[in-house]
Amino acid sequence: MKHILPAPLLSVFLFGAWLLLNHSLSAGHMVLGAILGLLIPIVLRGLRPLPVRIRHPWTAITLAATVVKDTTASNLAVLRFLLFPSLRRHPSAFVYIPLEVRDPNALAVLAMIVCITPGTAWAELSRDRSMLLLHVLEVGDADAIVAHIKRSYERPLMEIFE
């Protein structure tokens, strides 16, 4: 069954997305959506780094809440920065963050978290995956940023994936 349906949730999502994008529940769109939902995960199976196994679902829910809270706060900070540039508290800078997490899925989730948070951008990951270079819009205390990333994101991701 895994050969025919390697990612069932992705297949369902693709089927639903196809129907939503076409604003149609016609038989033709349902058949084409089902074909796409079945074929795309099979064709793209080689791009998935490892099978995902979430070890602590409650930690994943807590992490999601933390990301929503931090993203909201960051949105407000960037809005303040854009509306009142003279009130800028600190200059932007690059911050090096030593990483302990090694799981490719956890690193991918960390990259998504950093990229969706306004005011931060994933700049570079060292070849041995031990150091992340992060660009931050306002850096007052680089050590506090490192501690926040490690405590709020890296530690939960290690619990979830490793």
C-alpha positions in Angstrom: 0.0 0.0 0.0 3.0 2.4 0.7 4.0 2.1 -3.0 0.6 3.2 -4.2 0.0 5.8 -1.5 3.3 6.9 0.0 1.9 10.1 1.6 -1.8 9.8 2.2 -2.3 13.2 3.9 -0.5 14.9 1.0 -2.7 13.0 -1.5 -5.8 14.2 0.3 -4.5 17.8 0.5 -3.6 17.8 -3.2 -7.1 16.4 -4.2 -8.8 19.1 -2.0 -6.5 21.9 -3.3 -7.2 20.9 -6.9 -11.0 21.1 -6.3 -10.7 24.4 -4.5 -8.5 26.0 -7.1 -10.9 25.0 -9.9 -14.1 25.9 -7.9 -15.7 22.7 -9.2 -17.0 19.4 -8.0 -17.5 18.0 -11.5 -16.6 14.4 -12.2 -13.8 15.4 -14.5 -12.1 17.6 -11.9 -12.6 14.9 -9.2 -10.9 12.3 -11.4 -8.1 14.6 -12.4 -7.6 15.7 -8.7 -7.5 12.0 -7.6 -4.9 11.2 -10.3 -2.8 14.2 -9.3 -3.2 13.3 -5.6 -1.9 9.8 -6.3 0.8 10.5 -8.8 2.5 13.6 -7.4 3.5 11.9 -4.1 4.9 8.9 -6.0 6.9 11.1 -8.4 8.2 13.3 -5.6 8.9 10.4 -3.1 12.7 10.7 -3.6 12.7 14.3 -2.5 11.6 13.5 1.0 14.7 13.3 3.3 13.4 10.7 5.8 10.0 9.4 6.9 8.6 11.8 9.5 7.8 10.4 12.9 6.6 12.8 15.5 7.6 11.4 18.8 5.9 13.9 21.1 2.7 15.4 19.6 1.9 17.6 22.6 5.4 19.2 22.2 4.5 19.9 18.5 1.3 21.6 19.5 3.2 23.7 22.1 5.8 24.6 19.5 3.1 25.7 17.1 1.6 28.0 19.8 5.0 29.4 20.5 5.6 30.1 16.8 2.2 31.9 16.5 3.0 34.0 19.6 6.5 34.9 18.4 5.4 35.6 14.9 2.7 37.9 16.1 5.1 39.8 18.3 7.6 40.0 15.5 4.9 41.3 13.1 4.2 44.1 15.6 7.9 44.9 16.0 8.4 45.1 12.2 5.3 47.2 11.9 6.7 49.6 14.5 9.9 49.7 12.6 8.2 50.5 9.3 5.8 53.1 10.7 8.4 54.8 13.0 11.9 54.2 11.6 13.3 56.9 13.9 12.3 54.7 16.9 14.6 51.9 15.8 16.2 50.5 18.9 19.1 48.5 17.5 20.9 47.9 14.2 20.4 44.7 12.2 23.1 42.1 12.3 24.0 38.5 11.6 23.8 36.1 14.5 25.6 32.8 14.7 23.6 30.1 16.4 25.3 26.8 17.3 23.0 23.9 16.6 22.7 20.5 18.3 19.7 19.3 16.2 20.8 17.0 13.3 17.5 15.5 12.0 16.9 16.9 8.4 13.1 17.2 9.1 13.8 19.2 12.3 16.2 21.5 10.4 13.6 22.0 7.7 11.0 23.0 10.3 13.4 25.3 11.9 14.1 26.9 8.6 10.4 27.4 8.0 9.9 28.9 11.5 12.8 31.4 10.9 11.6 32.3 7.4 8.0 33.0 8.4 9.0 35.1 11.4 9.2 38.7 10.2 12.5 40.4 10.9 14.6 37.2 10.6 16.1 35.4 7.7 17.9 32.1 7.4 21.2 33.1 5.8 23.4 30.0 5.9 23.8 26.6 7.5 27.3 25.2 7.9 28.2 22.0 5.9 28.4 20.0 9.1 25.0 21.4 10.2 26.5 22.7 13.5 26.1 26.4 12.9 23.3 28.6 11.6 23.8 32.1 10.4 20.7 34.1 11.0 20.0 37.7 9.9 17.9 39.6 12.4 16.4 43.0 11.8 17.1 44.4 15.3 19.9 42.9 17.4 20.2 44.3 20.9 21.6 41.2 22.6 22.8 38.4 20.3 23.2 36.0 23.2 19.5 36.5 24.1 18.5 35.7 20.5 20.7 32.5 20.5 19.1 31.5 23.8 15.6 32.1 22.5 16.1 30.1 19.3 17.7 27.2 21.2 15.1 27.2 24.0 11.9 28.0 22.0 12.6 26.1 18.8 15.6 23.8 18.7 14.9 22.0 22.0 11.3 21.2 21.1 12.3 20.2 17.6 14.8 17.8 19.0 12.1 16.3 21.3 9.7 16.0 18.4 12.0 14.5 15.8 15.0 12.9 17.5 
